[in-house]
Amino acid sequence: VQLVESGGGLVQPGGSLRLSCVASGFTFSRYAMAWCRQAPGKRRETVASIGLGEDITYYADSVKGRFTISRDNAKNAVHLRMNSLKPEDTAVYYCMTHLEGSEYWGQGTQVTVSS
């Protein structure tokens, strides 16, 4: 199983970013996917998740209305569109999935929101 994130970077408050995660090594369409983040000195938190269908989603209260998770089963990819970014969104963002009783994580991509 391999999860590879991309799309992070430095953005000003109010800006937008789109994170992508490309998965391999398992049948992507059969598993829910999630984006999590960890800021310095804070616990890792689940930001958003998506089930097998795009109508099954979860968002943390802190990102509702600003972030959108989506998946492209044809490309084995899950995306996180982040709008109206705030300094408190600064964190390393990880793609993850649960598979056969184990968790699998990508290497993470840094998102920094600063003027």
C-alpha positions in Angstrom: 0.0 0.0 0.0 1.3 3.4 -0.9 -0.2 6.8 -0.5 1.5 9.8 -2.0 0.3 13.3 -1.2 1.0 16.5 -3.2 -0.3 20.1 -3.4 0.8 21.6 -0.2 2.6 25.0 0.0 2.6 28.5 1.4 -0.6 30.5 0.9 -1.9 33.8 2.3 -4.9 33.8 4.6 -8.1 33.6 2.5 -6.4 31.7 -0.2 -7.0 28.2 -1.6 -5.1 25.0 -2.1 -6.0 21.6 -3.6 -4.3 18.6 -2.1 -4.1 15.3 -3.9 -3.3 11.8 -2.8 -2.6 9.0 -5.2 -3.1 5.5 -3.9 -1.6 2.2 -5.1 -1.3 -1.4 -3.8 -5.0 -2.0 -3.1 -8.4 -1.8 -4.7 -9.0 1.9 -4.1 -12.7 2.0 -5.0 -13.5 -0.4 -2.2 -12.2 1.7 0.7 -13.0 4.9 2.5 -10.3 7.5 2.5 -9.5 10.4 4.9 -7.4 13.5 5.2 -5.9 14.2 8.6 -3.6 17.0 9.8 -1.2 17.6 12.6 0.0 21.0 13.6 3.1 21.6 15.8 2.4 20.7 19.4 -1.1 19.4 18.6 -2.7 16.0 18.2 -3.4 14.6 14.8 -7.0 15.3 13.8 -9.3 14.0 11.0 -10.2 16.9 8.7 -12.4 15.1 6.3 -13.3 11.6 5.1 -15.2 10.1 2.2 -16.9 6.8 1.8 -17.2 4.6 -1.2 -19.7 7.0 -2.7 -19.1 10.7 -2.8 -22.3 11.4 -1.0 -20.9 9.9 2.2 -18.6 12.5 3.7 -17.5 13.8 7.1 -16.0 17.1 7.9 -14.5 18.4 11.1 -16.5 21.4 12.5 -13.4 23.6 12.0 -13.4 23.1 8.2 -17.1 22.7 7.3 -18.1 25.0 4.5 -14.5 25.7 3.6 -13.0 22.3 2.7 -14.3 19.7 0.2 -13.2 16.1 -0.1 -13.7 14.2 -3.4 -12.4 11.0 -5.0 -11.6 9.8 -8.5 -11.8 6.1 -8.5 -10.6 5.9 -12.1 -7.3 7.6 -11.1 -7.1 6.1 -7.6 -7.0 9.6 -6.2 -8.6 11.5 -3.3 -8.5 15.3 -3.2 -9.0 18.0 -0.6 -10.1 21.4 -1.9 -9.3 24.0 0.8 -10.8 27.5 0.5 -10.8 30.5 2.8 -7.7 29.2 4.5 -6.8 30.5 7.9 -3.5 30.6 9.8 -4.8 27.9 12.1 -5.1 25.5 9.1 -1.3 25.4 9.1 -0.3 21.8 9.5 1.1 18.7 7.8 -1.7 17.1 5.9 -1.9 13.3 5.6 -3.9 11.0 3.4 -4.9 7.8 5.2 -7.0 4.7 4.9 -8.0 1.6 7.0 -7.3 -1.6 5.2 -7.7 -5.2 6.6 -7.5 -3.9 10.2 -4.4 -1.7 9.7 -4.0 2.0 9.1 -1.9 3.3 6.2 -0.6 6.8 6.0 1.1 8.9 3.3 4.3 10.9 4.0 2.3 14.1 4.4 2.4 17.5 2.7 3.0 20.8 4.5 0.4 23.5 4.3 1.4 26.9 5.7 -1.1 29.8 5.8 0.7 33.0 6.5 0.9 36.6 5.2 
